[in-house]
Amino acid sequence: MTREITKQALEAAIIRNCSPMLAGLKPACLFTFPGVFLAQGEHVDKQELARSNRAKLLEELEPCAKALAPSGISRRVLTWRSCGALVYVYRPAMLRRWIADPHAARPLREMGYTASDLERDLDRLAQRLGGETASRGEKADCPMACKHAGGRCKKDFPHEIGYFLGYPYEDVAGFIRHKGERYLAFGQWKVYANVSGALETFARYKRCTADTTSAYRSGRDLGSLAVAAM
């Protein structure tokens, strides 16, 4: 699948995938913008297409970043892949507090993260995601089972990413412990504790996305849909 790389398309993707973060309900969201952004070992024309797509996406993301900055929201491309760009939209202050909690900080440190230097930790997360990192240009295999890439990928998705998306600590720990199996419920994430609370959160996120989408389609601009820094 290929999508035209425009400011409007990126705004729509942010609204569709990141509304709970825009509303201040969670510290971060992640989405894949489909397209060819990496072409290792491919024909020179495809490599040039990938380079052009990367430059275009960064260019079109810039006005989105400027619109969200007054609300304390940042964005970065965590990795480029042959099937898409993995775009991470986050509230740095809120995220720092979230991963500094011992329930996240302790396991993250055991996995080689600092749990105190956010940008350094996001660099490490990007490397573990694979592809080609936008910040350093380092290459690795795509970690996701991506149909657009023509088959299953070689690496598992790093399970600790749940901490960087604001998922409940006990559910991230349960996912890691049980390797994604034996969950009690499934929605935005796999639930291993407090099922009723998780189901309420799923419903709240769904309502938030519907309300934000409606407001955007009615003419509200992206910046006005993001609540102030928390």
C-alpha positions, 0 to 999 in steps of 0.5 A: 500500500502506498499513500500520497505523502502530504501534510493533510495525509499526515494530519489525518494519520495523527488524528486517526492514531493519536487522538488519546495522546492529543487529549492528554490521556496517554504519553505517546502513540505510534503509527506506520505511514505506508510507502517505500522508505527503505530499499536496501540492495534494490535497484537504484531507481527504488533506492532513489524513490526511498530517499525521495519519500523520506525527504518528503515525509520529513518535510510534510511532518514539519508543519504538523510538528509546529502546530503541536509544539505549543501543546508540548508534543514532539514527533520523530520517525523511529525507523524507515522500512520498505513498507512504511515509516514508523512515526512516534508522536509523544509528550516528552514531559509526560513520557519522562514521568511515565518511564521514570516510575520504578515499575517501568524504570527497573525493567527498562534498565535491565534491558539496557535503557537509561530510564532517565535520558529520554532521547537516548532511550528513544534512539535505543528503541529505534535501533531495536525496531530495526529498519533504518533509524532516522537519527543515525542511519543504522540499518537492521532487519524489519522487526514486524510481521509486515505483509507489505514487505512480502512475508514475515520479518526476521525479528520480534517486535520489542516487547518493552515498547509498551512502556513507551506507549503508556500502556499499564505497567502490569500489562506490559510486564505480563506481556513480556512474562507470557510472551504475548500469550495467556492474556485476559482481554485484547484491545489497544493492548493485551490485558493481563490485569484489571480487565474492567479498567482496561475495557473502560480505557479502550472505550474512552480512547474510542470515544476520544478518537471519534470526537477528535475526528469529528472536530477535525472534519468540521474544520478544527486545525490540528494544533487546536485539537491538542490540549496544553502541556501537562 
